[in-house]
C-alpha cells in the first residue's frame, strides 16, 4: 500500500475535491486522475493510524522531479507490527 505524504504536489492540487483534511478525489489531471479517492498523511496522522501497532521503521521519501514536469512527489515507508 502506498502512503502518500502531504508534501506531495497532489495534496494541494486545486482540480480535486476535498473529502476531509487528508483525502482527495476526482482529480482532473496528473498522476491521480481517474483513480478515485487518494489518502495523504503527515507523521502525526500516521502515528494516529498506527496507534495499535509498534512502528519498526518510518521514513518519508521526498523527490523533486524536474522532467518531464517539475513537481514534488512524496510518500511514506512504514513497517509496523501489532502490539
Backbone torsions as a table, in degrees:
resi	resn	phi	psi	omega
1	UNK	NA	137.2	176.8
2	UNK	-90.3	134.2	174.1
3	UNK	-111.2	103.8	-177.9
4	UNK	-83.0	140.1	-178.3
5	UNK	-85.0	153.2	174.3
6	UNK	-67.1	-12.0	175.7
7	UNK	-79.3	-10.3	178.2
8	UNK	-65.0	137.7	-178.8
9	UNK	-52.7	-36.9	-175.9
10	UNK	-66.2	-22.3	-179.5
11	UNK	-59.9	-34.8	-179.6
12	UNK	-104.9	10.7	-179.0
13	UNK	-62.3	129.0	-172.4
14	UNK	-83.9	-10.1	-179.5
15	UNK	-96.5	24.4	176.9
16	UNK	-122.1	157.1	-179.4
17	UNK	-95.2	131.0	176.7
18	UNK	-75.1	135.2	173.0
19	UNK	-101.6	-48.8	174.8
20	UNK	-152.1	-168.9	-176.0
21	UNK	-57.6	-30.9	-173.4
22	UNK	-115.3	-0.5	-174.4
23	UNK	-123.9	140.4	178.1
24	UNK	-132.9	155.8	176.6
25	UNK	-148.1	170.7	177.5
26	UNK	57.3	48.2	175.0
27	UNK	-64.4	129.0	-179.0
28	UNK	-85.2	-16.0	-178.3
29	UNK	-153.8	171.9	174.3
30	UNK	83.9	-169.6	-174.1
31	UNK	-57.9	-34.3	-174.7
32	UNK	-95.9	5.4	179.8
33	UNK	-58.0	128.8	176.3
34	UNK	78.5	6.5	-175.8
35	UNK	-96.3	-4.8	-178.3
36	UNK	85.8	-141.7	-176.0
37	UNK	-79.5	134.4	177.2
38	UNK	-122.5	130.5	-178.4
39	UNK	-106.1	134.6	178.4
40	UNK	-116.1	159.6	-179.2
41	UNK	-149.8	150.9	166.9
42	UNK	-107.9	177.5	-175.9
43	UNK	-57.2	-48.1	-177.2
44	UNK	-64.8	-36.2	177.9
45	UNK	-65.3	-42.3	177.3
46	UNK	-63.8	-39.9	177.5
47	UNK	-61.1	-37.6	175.6
48	UNK	-66.4	-44.9	-179.8
49	UNK	-61.0	-40.2	-176.2
50	UNK	-98.2	26.8	-176.1
51	UNK	-62.3	-25.2	178.7
52	UNK	-92.4	9.3	-177.6
53	UNK	-120.9	155.0	170.3
54	UNK	-94.1	117.3	-178.9
55	UNK	-81.2	118.3	179.2
56	UNK	-86.2	-32.2	-175.4
57	UNK	-157.1	138.8	174.7
58	UNK	-148.2	127.8	178.6
59	UNK	-144.9	139.4	175.7
60	UNK	-101.9	126.4	177.7
61	UNK	-103.7	122.8	178.8
62	UNK	-121.7	122.3	-179.5
63	UNK	-118.4	133.0	173.9
64	UNK	-100.8	103.5	-179.4
65	UNK	-88.0	138.0	-178.5
66	UNK	-108.7	-31.5	-178.2
67	UNK	-136.0	143.2	6.4
68	UNK	-79.0	-11.6	179.4
69	UNK	-140.1	138.5	179.5
70	UNK	-76.4	126.8	-179.8
71	UNK	-164.2	164.5	175.2
72	UNK	-106.1	125.5	171.6
73	UNK	-115.9	137.3	-175.6
74	UNK	-149.2	141.9	179.1
75	UNK	-154.9	173.6	-176.4
76	UNK	-114.5	143.2	166.9
77	UNK	-107.3	126.2	-179.8
78	UNK	-135.0	129.8	171.5
79	UNK	-119.0	121.4	-177.4
80	UNK	-141.3	151.4	178.1
81	UNK	-126.7	148.4	174.4
82	UNK	-59.2	141.0	179.1
83	UNK	-72.1	NA	NA
